[in-house]
Amino acid sequence: MDQHTLRQSAGAKHSRKRVGRGPGSGQGTYGGRGRKGQKARGGVRPGFEGGQIPLVRRVPHLRGFRNATRVEFQAVNLGTIDERFAAGATVDAAALAAERLIDSVVSPFKVLNRGELTHAVTIKATRISDAAKEAITAAGGSFEEIAPAEHLVRDRIHRRKAAAAAPAAAAAPAAGE
């Protein structure tokens, strides 16, 4: 293997801009920052508007708090499961994603007791409401509550990496069996 025979992995790659490496690099001298001024020397904190009254103070009724680490659960109703799955079926994240009831296999979901379950099914879910548990056992089915959902990163890049790693991780134990 030589350096000229290496191939990049699948997908587009764009190398990081290396600034301040001399005039031959194309990003030398000022390093793409222009001359003088606040942005050339240090930086400006996010939300700083040059000293004028910032937006968060001009429009106080828009203030609030959004928890970045909150896990958003998708709701799946028992009535929908009854319509889409046959008796004796195993309803898990993969089956729900195949039926397009949840966004993806890695997205956390909660089974709710809305609608009626007329036949026995086996449900494996991240969360199941207490009323749904009673309805599942009353219909003759069984349920398994999987460990609580992990922190879902809101950054798209990390979410894509997690989604790409999930099928590979799921396939690994199956190959070892």
C-alpha positions, 0 to 999 in steps of 0.5 A: 500500500502506497500513498498514491494508491489510497482511496477515500472511504465512501461518501463526500470528504472535504478536508478542514481549512488549515489557516495560518500556514504561510502564503503558499497555502492560500490562507496565509497572513491574515488567515481568512479573518481580514484585517484588524477589528474584533472578529480578527483578534478574538471572537464575539459571544453568540447572541452579541449584537454589537452593544445594541439591546439584544433580541432576547431583551427586546422581545421578553415574551419569547424567552424560555428554556429548552432542555437540550438533553430531553428525550423526545418519545414518539407515541404509538397507540394500541389501536394502530398496533391492532390494525397493522399487526397480526395475532402473535406478531412481535412488535419492536422498533424494527417492525414499527419502523418497517410499518412507518409508525416511528421515524427510525429504529433508533428513535425512542417510542412509547406505547399508549393505551389509545384504541383497543387491542383485540388479539395477543401480540408481543410488544418490546418497547422503550416505554409502555404506559401502565394502562397499555400494559393492562390492555396487553395482558388482558388481550393475552399478549406479553410485553417487555420494557427495554432499558430507557432511551439513551440521550438522543443527540440533536446534532444532525452529524452525530445522529447520522453516525448513531443511525449508521452504527445501529444496524451494524451493532444489531447485525453483529450479535446475529452473526456471532450466534 
